[in-house]
Amino acid sequence: MNSDTRLQALSVFLTTQRGKIQPESVGLPSGGRRRTPGLRREEVAQLAGVSSTWYTWLEQGRDINVSSSVLDCIASALRLTADERKYLFSLAMETPSGSLLQQEEPKISASLQKMVDELHYCPTIISDRHCQIVGWNRAAAYVFLEFDRIPEEQRNMIRLLFTRKEFRRLAVNWEHFVMGFLSIFRSYYGQYVEDAWYERFLQEMEQTDPEFLPLWKHSQVSSAPEVVIEFRHAKMGKMLFDLTSLQVQGSADLRCSVYTPAAGSSTEAKLKRMMNKTADSANG
């Protein structure tokens, strides 16, 4: 993203985070009429030990000099998580932690694909730093979509969540499901601040679905959210999964998202029964 876009993203992030903190939770009086929820700018500045004018300029997205020590104080004042702190540093200092020189197409090794395939009853998806789906196993095709029937350029998880009715019907709480992926996407957005692809994609999604922009604006930052997800599958009914995201070590920035059937649920039995039934029909 260009400098203006980066600073605008920083402004939105700081404003959003400030609005999440109640004054009494940080030892400040809550009295007085507040035009917006959360802390005032001067209160963040007070907590961080910086001047109110300087913090105002920072939140307004002005191109000013910042230091790591001051950003640490801002992050502490806003009670940022580790992922949110990285996001703040990337936007404020334009120091992406990922290599942007690496533009080659991500490739899945045979050993990684075999490992994914061996997770027979754990739907697994491999995606790149653009949330482009580059690999999956048989279980994922049963629970989500037959990804091989979707044109390769359209296999983006964020795009599919907003454009395919199968996903909207699948997740019991579709908005919660989407927010988890947007938090991952935002962590990439901050990590690769110089990659213009993200701005183009965000503009495309804003034009594609009116629900996208409000959800994007309120999304959090998390490199690996672990959540319990409830699906209502058209053929298998209620299914509960624990989502775990794993980073694949190597030259390409790949993520392995594993949906493990929740312990104590009938999810694995349902998936096993459906997959075995389909295999028997194909063999018969």
Buried (B, 14 or more C-beta within 10 A) or exposed (E): BEEEBBBBBBBBBBBBBBEBBEBEEBEBEEEEEEEEEBBBBEBBBBBBEBEBEBBBEBBBBEEEEBEEEBBBBBBEBBEBEEBBBBBBBBBBBBEBEBEEEEEEEBEBEEEBBEBBBEBEBBBBBBBBBBBBBBBBBBBBBBBBBEBEEBEEEEBBBBBBBBBBEEBEEBBBEBEEBBBBBBBBBBBBBBBBBEBEEBBEBBEEBEEEEEEBEEBBEEBBBBBBBEBEBBBEBEEBEEBBBBBBBEEBEEEBBBBBBBBBBBEEBBBBEBBBEBBEEEEEEEEE
